[in-house]
Amino acid sequence: MMKMLKKRMLIIVILAVSTGLSCKKEKSENDLTPAVIEPGKEEQGVEFLPVKIGSGNTSQLFSYSNGNCLTKIEYGDGSFAVLTYDASKQPLSFQLLKGNVLSHESEYVLNATGQVVRINQYKVSGASISPDGYCLLEYNIAGQLVKLSDYSQAKKLINERIRTYTVSGNLLSESSTSTHETATYNFDEKEAIFKHVAHADLFALGTGDQLLTSALNNITNRKTAENGSSDQSYSYVYNKTGYPQSISYKKGTVTVSNAKIVYQ
């Protein structure tokens, strides 16, 4: 419990002072302020890292370590999603905050190859934080996440999510034993927004944001046969190198947002 409280204090400091661990070789002092690449100003060999999507209340700001490790997403409504790393630069914990108030926390357990194989969940109520179940993760020989098993704190199986993939490696479907629903996914054939971003998949699991699954190509829709009103669709305008420079997001038939994408 003291370990979790110490980590809560640490993350508030992190939000106040922008620091982070590197997942790539540290940059020199001359490289610490990256140039923002506006759409249409592409440079050959550049690894595009998104730093902002949208504006106002629907905006998302992305922060990184000195390399490409995603450490924080700051939302326009004042909430945050934060991923912390240990001294070996491996994922350690994931936290959701509203302002500086912690609302959810989870801890990662990794196997010898660095894959997250267990996520311990914690319930937050005021200053109190307590264990609230866990999730076991399984991978295929290609390293793709194929099964998530959710358990209560009493070790009772609550739900299983089974994933399948296309030949190219994009997510194809995810079925749930608790809801008996199967969601299907489609992707474009362009350069993905999060292609060069490390651990965007953990943010996708922690926030449920489907856009963060755009690691190989960009998601164009997520559909569930049982409830069309919850279907999600995405359309893009691309820059000269094939990366999205703007995005339109719909839920059902309602356009939720139209947003510009800025890279560094």
Sequence and secondary structure as in RCSB ss.txt:
>XXXX:A:sequence
MMKMLKKRMLIIVILAVSTGLSCKKEKSENDLTPAVIEPGKEEQGVEFLPVKIGSGNTSQLFSYSNGNCLTKIEY
GDGSFAVLTYDASKQPLSFQLLKGNVLSHESEYVLNATGQVVRINQYKVSGASISPDGYCLLEYNIAGQLVKLSD
YSQAKKLINERIRTYTVSGNLLSESSTSTHETATYNFDEKEAIFKHVAHADLFALGTGDQLLTSALNNITNRKTA
ENGSSDQSYSYVYNKTGYPQSISYKKGTVTVSNAKIVYQ
>XXXX:A:secstr
 HHHHHHHHHHHHHHHS     SS    GGGSS   B TT   TT    EEEES GGG EEEEE SSSBEEEEEE
TTSEEEEEEE TTS EEEEEEEETTEEEEEEEEEE TTS EEEEEEEEEETTEEEEEEEEEEEE TTS EEEEEE
E TT  EEEEEEEEE TTS EEEEEETTT  EEEEEE SS  TTTT BTHHHHHHHH  GGGG SSS EEEEEET
T GGG EEEEEEE TTS EEEEEEEETTEEEEEEEEEE 
